[in-house]
């Protein structure tokens, strides 16, 4: 057992295969009672040595709907004190190692730091102090109310990053060398943090995996809260929702958000432009120079859409008429079906629509962000994950890269997406790129320029491709 002192008290961790691990560390008070629907509050200091050997409670959430529940393990740890984090370190003490802070995805309503794929041992083995955190989800983290601050889940993330700044030195980490990285909703959160004045000095590099800068007006995001209020028969206020039990609140949340997904839309939770934590649209703020000076690693998976379109059967229900209607509805370039089909002979209308949606929501916005930073301070690197999973014809779908980044291909939960024969050499290459980026700001390939270099992690290994699928990208201006 290893004991470390923090600003709130001493913690007892455990050693596993030469790595010291601390789990379930509270970084803010339990968001219950008077603190429900309020910004994160400080933890009350404790006396003696607090055990930190098991994962802390996860944020209240519903399970993933079928069939995603079979592909995306989402542990549920009971308890109210969900604002907690974990630390994996090779060397507690005054080592001053690079730090990486993981912010999980899950559409702002699922996920946790207890997902087995996110085990931080591989990073600690390779000289990085890895921190993973929980934050409030769903209506408790991203509901919009007239009587409560917005973006509570984002405020939780900021509180966790402040904890890192104040305490990570005791775990062997360097508070002056912190990289935040996240996937999907975690990456969208990081883009908002990059654009937020409240994050100044809390991190120095950032990795956005399959998530682009995005936020909406409170009135838009508030529609989900209002729909839940109608379902519950209560006013859409924090005061009224705080009187509703968590089980009932989660049932209403499931009913209102059922059927939607990040690509097709539907009732959902969003980061909002609140004039405070997120003063303006993050894409606009970052294009204007907010976030300059911070190195960025940005990327997507080739077939992001297949996680939602294939297991559900949606890809087979989309015909040519539906494809054209979707192009009109979502204001995609009129020529896009023809241009995308020319590079995908034999692709179905559903596959064409999925590729268009992937580019519109993810690849194109990240390319625009990279373009805006050319010639400014802070280096930018782009990657694409292209290795196709043999599971359910998922291809290089959303979230598939996670086991490669964390080097956790042996985890049973990871194999639900990757299958049993994913290439360990590709995981080693991708994981090394992430640790090198955290350590020195260079993942191992050319930074972004007019030549548009993209490190592609695919079936043939890793190689740089210049301006991939440029005719498609150019459609979007």
C-alpha positions in Angstrom: 0.0 0.0 0.0 1.1 3.6 -0.8 0.0 6.7 1.1 0.0 10.1 -0.6 -1.1 13.5 1.0 -3.4 15.8 -0.9 -4.8 19.2 0.1 -7.9 17.5 1.6 -6.3 14.6 3.3 -4.2 11.4 3.0 -5.0 8.6 0.5 -4.1 5.0 0.5 -3.6 3.4 -2.9 -2.6 0.0 -4.2 0.2 -1.4 -6.3 -0.7 -3.5 -9.4 2.0 -5.0 -11.6 4.4 -2.3 -10.5 1.9 0.6 -11.1 0.5 2.6 -8.2 -3.2 3.2 -8.5 -5.6 5.5 -6.5 -9.3 5.1 -7.3 -12.4 7.0 -6.2 -10.6 10.2 -5.1 -13.3 12.9 -4.4 -12.4 16.2 -6.2 -15.7 17.9 -5.2 -18.5 17.3 -2.7 -21.3 14.9 -3.4 -23.9 16.7 -5.6 -26.8 15.8 -3.5 -29.3 17.7 -1.2 -28.7 21.4 -1.4 -25.8 20.8 -3.9 -28.0 19.1 -6.5 -28.2 21.2 -9.7 -25.5 23.5 -8.2 -21.9 24.1 -9.2 -19.3 21.6 -7.7 -18.5 22.5 -4.1 -15.2 21.8 -2.2 -14.7 18.5 -0.5 -14.7 18.6 3.3 -11.2 17.6 4.5 -10.9 14.3 6.2 -8.8 13.0 9.1 -6.7 9.9 9.0 -6.0 7.9 5.8 -8.8 7.5 3.3 -8.9 4.2 1.3 -8.6 4.8 -2.5 -8.4 1.3 -3.8 -11.8 0.9 -5.6 -13.6 2.9 -8.2 -16.0 5.6 -6.7 -19.7 5.9 -7.6 -20.5 6.7 -11.2 -22.8 9.5 -12.2 -26.5 8.6 -12.4 -27.3 7.2 -15.9 -29.4 4.8 -17.8 -27.8 1.8 -19.6 -27.0 2.1 -23.2 -30.0 1.0 -25.3 -29.7 -2.2 -27.3 -27.7 -3.1 -29.3 -25.1 -0.6 -28.1 -25.3 -2.1 -24.6 -23.5 -5.2 -26.0 -20.7 -3.1 -27.7 -20.0 -0.4 -25.1 -19.5 -1.7 -21.5 -20.8 1.0 -19.1 -20.3 -0.1 -15.4 -22.7 1.3 -12.8 -21.1 1.9 -9.4 -23.8 2.8 -6.9 -23.5 5.8 -4.5 -24.0 9.5 -4.5 -20.4 10.9 -4.4 -19.9 10.6 -8.2 -17.5 13.6 -8.5 -14.4 11.5 -8.2 -11.3 10.6 -10.1 -8.5 8.0 -10.4 -4.7 8.2 -10.7 -2.3 5.7 -12.2 1.3 6.6 -11.6 4.7 4.9 -12.0 6.3 7.0 -9.3 4.5 8.8 -6.5 6.6 11.6 -5.2 8.5 14.4 -6.8 9.2 12.8 -10.2 7.6 15.6 -12.4 6.2 13.3 -15.1 3.9 14.3 -17.9 0.2 14.1 -16.9 -2.7 13.0 -19.1 -6.3 13.6 -18.0 -9.0 11.5 -19.6 -12.5 12.8 -20.1 -14.9 10.0 -21.3 -17.6 10.2 -23.9 -21.1 8.9 -24.0 -23.3 11.6 -25.5 -23.2 13.5 -22.1 -25.5 10.9 -20.7 -23.5 7.7 -20.5 -19.9 6.5 -19.6 -17.6 6.7 -16.6 -14.0 6.4 -15.6 -14.6 2.8 -14.5 -14.9 1.5 -18.1 -12.3 -1.3 -18.3 -10.9 0.0 -21.6 -9.8 3.2 -19.9 -7.4 1.4 -17.5 -4.4 3.7 -17.2 -1.8 1.1 -16.5 -0.3 1.3 -20.0 0.2 5.1 -19.7 1.8 4.8 -16.3 4.0 1.9 -17.6 5.3 4.3 -20.2 6.1 7.2 -17.9 2.8 9.2 -17.8 0.7 9.9 -14.8 -2.9 9.1 -16.0 -5.9 10.7 -14.4 -9.5 9.7 -15.3 -12.6 11.4 -13.9 -16.4 11.2 -13.6 -18.6 14.2 -14.1 -22.4 14.7 -13.9 -24.4 13.4 -16.9 -27.8 13.8 -18.5 -30.2 16.3 -17.0 -28.2 16.6 -13.7 -25.1 17.6 -15.6 -26.4 19.3 -18.8 -30.0 20.2 -18.1 -31.0 23.8 -18.8 -33.0 25.6 -16.1 -34.0 29.2 -15.4 -33.0 28.8 -11.7 -29.6 27.0 -12.0 -26.3 27.5 -13.8 -25.8 25.7 -17.1 -23.0 23.3 -18.0 -22.7 21.7 -14.6 -20.9 18.7 -16.0 -18.4 21.0 -17.7 -18.0 22.9 -14.4 -17.2 19.5 -12.8 -14.5 18.9 -15.3 -13.0 22.2 -14.5 -13.1 21.4 -10.8 -11.3 18.1 -11.5 -8.6 19.9 -13.5 -8.1 22.4 -10.6 -7.6 19.3 -8.3 -5.0 18.1 -10.7 -3.1 21.4 -10.7 -3.1 21.5 -6.9 -2.4 17.8 -6.1 -0.8 15.9 -9.0 2.7 16.8 -7.9 2.3 14.4 -4.9 1.6 11.6 -7.4 4.7 12.2 -9.4 3.1 14.4 -12.0 4.1 17.8 -13.4 1.3 20.3 -13.1 3.0 22.4 -15.7 2.7 19.6 -18.3 -0.9 18.5 -18.4 -2.6 17.1 -21.5 -6.4 16.6 -21.6 -7.7 14.0 -23.9 -11.2 12.7 -24.6 -13.4 11.0 -27.1 -16.8 11.9 -28.6 -18.7 14.0 -25.9 -15.4 14.1 -24.0 -13.7 15.7 -27.0 -16.6 18.1 -27.4 -16.2 19.0 -23.8 -12.4 19.7 -24.3 -13.2 22.0 -27.2 -15.4 24.0 -24.9 -12.8 24.0 -22.2 -10.2 25.3 -24.8 -12.6 28.1 -25.5 -13.4 28.9 -21.9 -11.6 31.6 -20.0 -12.0 29.5 -16.8 -9.6 26.9 -18.1 -6.5 29.2 -18.3 -3.4 27.5 -17.0 -5.2 24.2 -16.3 -3.8 22.3 -19.2 -1.1 22.7 -21.9 -2.0 20.2 -24.7 -5.3 18.6 -25.8 -6.4 15.6 -27.8 -9.8 15.6 -29.5 -10.9 12.1 -30.6 -14.0 12.0 -32.7 -15.5 15.1 -31.3 -15.6 18.7 -32.7 -16.2 22.1 -31.2 -20.0 22.4 -30.7 -22.4 24.2 -28.4 -26.0 25.4 -28.8 -28.1 28.3 -27.4 -29.8 27.6 -24.0 -33.3 27.7 -25.7 -32.3 24.8 -28.0 -30.8 22.6 -25.3 -33.7 23.6 -22.9 -36.1 21.7 -25.2 -35.0 18.4 -23.7 -35.4 19.7 -20.1 -38.9 21.0 -21.0 -39.9 17.7 -22.5 -38.8 15.9 -19.4 -40.9 18.3 -17.3 -44.0 17.5 -19.4 -43.3 13.8 -19.0 -43.0 14.1 -15.3 -45.8 16.6 -14.9 -43.6 19.2 -13.1 -42.2 22.6 -14.0 -38.9 22.6 -16.0 -37.0 24.2 -13.1 -34.1 22.9 -11.0 -36.2 23.4 -7.9 -39.0 21.1 -9.2 -36.6 18.5 -10.7 -34.6 18.3 -7.4 -37.8 17.0 -5.7 -38.0 14.1 -8.2 -36.3 10.9 -7.2 -33.3 9.9 -9.3 -34.9 6.7 -10.6 -38.0 8.6 -11.8 -35.8 11.3 -13.3 -33.7 8.7 -15.2 -36.9 7.0 -16.5 -38.2 10.3 -17.9 -34.8 11.0 -19.4 -34.8 7.6 -21.2 -38.3 8.2 -22.5 -37.6 11.6 -23.9 -34.2 10.8 -25.5 -35.1 7.4 -26.9 -34.4 6.9 -30.5 -31.9 9.7 -31.2 -28.2 9.4 -31.8 -25.4 11.9 -32.5 -25.7 11.6 -36.2 -29.4 11.5 -36.8 -30.4 13.9 -34.1 -33.3 13.8 -31.7 -33.8 15.0 -28.1 -30.3 15.1 -26.5 -28.1 17.0 -24.1 -25.7 19.6 -25.2 -23.0 22.1 -24.0 -24.6 25.5 -24.1 -23.4 29.0 -24.7 -24.0 30.4 -21.2 -22.0 33.6 -21.3 -19.9 32.3 -18.4 -18.1 29.0 -18.7 -18.8 29.0 -22.4 -19.0 32.7 -23.4 -19.5 32.1 -27.1 -19.7 29.3 -29.7 -16.4 27.3 -29.2 -15.9 26.8 -33.0 -16.0 30.6 -33.4 -13.9 31.3 -30.4 -11.2 28.8 -31.4 -11.1 30.1 -35.0 -10.5 33.6 -33.7 -7.5 32.5 -31.7 -8.8 31.2 -28.3 -6.7 28.2 -27.4 -3.7 29.5 -29.3 -0.5 28.4 -27.6 -1.9 25.0 -26.7 -0.8 22.0 -28.9 -3.6 20.0 -30.4 -3.9 16.5 -31.7 -7.2 16.0 -33.6 -8.7 13.1 -35.4 -11.6 10.9 -36.4 -12.3 7.3 -37.4 -13.0 6.5 -41.1 -16.4 4.9 -40.5 -17.7 6.8 -37.4 -21.3 6.4 -38.5 -21.3 2.6 -38.5 -21.6 2.3 -34.7 -25.1 3.8 -35.0 -26.2 2.8 -38.5 -25.1 -0.9 -38.7 -26.0 -2.7 -35.5 -29.5 -1.0 -35.5 -30.1 -2.0 -39.1 -30.6 1.7 -40.0 -28.0 1.5 -42.8 -30.2 -1.0 -44.7 -33.4 1.1 -44.3 -32.0 4.1 -46.0 -32.9 4.3 -49.7 -32.1 6.9 -52.4 -35.1 9.0 -51.6 -34.2 9.1 -47.9 -30.6 10.0 -48.8 -31.7 12.9 -50.9 -34.2 14.1 -48.2 -31.5 14.0 -45.6 -29.1 15.9 -47.8 -31.7 18.7 -48.1 -32.7 18.6 -44.4 -29.2 18.8 -43.1 -28.0 21.3 -45.8 -25.2 19.1 -47.1 -23.8 20.0 -50.5 -26.2 18.9 -53.2 -23.5 17.1 -55.2 -22.3 15.2 -52.1 -24.1 11.8 -52.8 -22.5 11.6 -56.3 -19.0 12.7 -55.2 -19.0 10.4 -52.2 -20.3 7.4 -54.3 -17.5 7.9 -56.8 -14.9 6.8 -54.2 -17.2 4.1 -52.8 -18.4 1.9 -55.8 -21.1 -0.4 -54.6 -21.9 1.5 -51.4 -25.5 1.6 -50.3 -27.4 4.8 -49.9 -27.2 4.3 -46.1 -23.4 4.0 -46.3 -23.2 7.1 -48.5 -25.3 9.1 -46.0 -23.2 7.8 -43.1 -20.0 9.0 -44.8 -21.5 12.4 -45.5 -22.7 12.7 -41.9 -19.3 11.7 -40.5 -17.6 14.4 -42.5 -20.2 17.1 -41.7 -20.2 16.6 -38.0 -16.6 15.5 -37.3 -13.9 15.4 -40.0 -14.7 18.7 -41.7 -15.0 20.8 -38.5 -11.8 19.4 -37.2 -10.1 20.2 -40.5 -11.4 23.8 -40.3 -10.1 24.1 -36.8 -6.6 22.9 -37.9 -6.7 25.3 -40.9 -7.5 28.2 -38.7 -4.5 27.5 -36.5 -1.9 27.4 -39.3 0.7 30.1 -38.7 -0.4 30.7 -35.1 1.1 29.6 -31.9 0.5 26.1 -30.8 1.2 23.1 -33.0 -1.6 21.0 -34.6 -1.5 17.4 -35.7 -4.2 15.3 -37.4 -4.8 11.6 -37.4 -7.4 9.1 -38.9 -8.1 5.7 -37.4 -8.9 3.3 -40.3 -8.5 -0.2 -39.0 -11.8 -2.1 -39.7 -13.3 -4.2 -36.9 -14.4 -7.7 -37.9 -17.3 -7.4 -35.4 -20.8 -7.0 -37.0 -19.3 -5.3 -40.1 -18.6 -2.2 -37.9 -15.6 -1.1 -39.9 -13.5 1.7 -38.4 -16.5 2.9 -36.3 -16.9 5.4 -33.6 -15.1 4.5 -30.3 -13.1 1.7 -31.9 -9.8 3.5 -31.4 -10.1 3.6 -27.6 -8.5 0.2 -26.9 -5.6 1.1 -29.2 -5.0 4.5 -27.5 -5.1 3.0 -24.0 -3.3 -0.2 -25.2 -6.0 -2.3 -23.6 -6.9 -4.7 -26.4 -6.8 -7.6 -23.9 -9.7 -6.2 -21.9 -12.9 -8.3 -22.6 -14.9 -5.0 -22.8 -12.6 -3.7 -25.5 -13.0 -6.9 -27.5 -16.7 -6.4 -27.8 -15.8 -3.8 -30.5 -12.4 -5.0 -31.7 -12.8 -8.8 -31.7 -10.1 -11.1 -30.5 -7.4 -10.5 -33.1 -6.9 -6.8 -33.1 -3.3 -5.9 -34.1 -1.2 -5.2 -31.0 1.5 -3.5 -33.1 -1.0 -0.9 -34.2 -2.1 -0.3 -30.6 1.6 0.1 -29.7 2.1 2.7 -32.4 -1.0 4.7 -31.5 -0.4 4.5 -27.8 3.2 5.7 -28.3 2.0 8.6 -30.4 -0.3 9.8 -27.6 2.4 9.4 -24.9 5.0 11.2 -27.1 2.5 14.0 -27.7 1.9 14.4 -23.9 5.6 14.3 -23.1 6.9 16.7 -25.7 4.1 17.9 -27.9 5.1 15.8 -30.9 3.3 12.6 -31.8 5.8 11.6 -34.5 4.6 13.1 -37.8 4.5 16.5 -39.5 2.4 19.2 -38.0 -0.6 20.5 -40.0 0.2 22.7 -43.0 -1.1 23.3 -46.5 0.0 19.8 -47.4 -2.6 18.4 -45.0 -0.6 15.5 -43.5 -2.8 12.9 -41.7 -1.3 10.0 -39.8 -3.5 7.1 -40.7 -3.6 4.1 -38.4 -4.9 1.3 -40.6 -4.8 -2.4 -41.5 -1.4 -1.9 -43.1 0.0 -0.2 -40.1 0.6 3.5 -39.6 1.5 5.9 -42.4 1.1 9.6 -43.3 -1.5 10.3 -46.0 -1.5 13.8 -47.6 -4.9 15.4 -48.0 -7.0 12.2 -47.9 -10.4 12.3 -49.7 -9.8 15.9 -50.7 -12.5 16.0 -53.3 -15.1 15.2 -50.6 -13.7 17.7 -48.1 -13.6 20.5 -50.7 -17.4 20.1 -51.1 -17.9 21.7 -47.7 -15.9 24.9 -48.5 
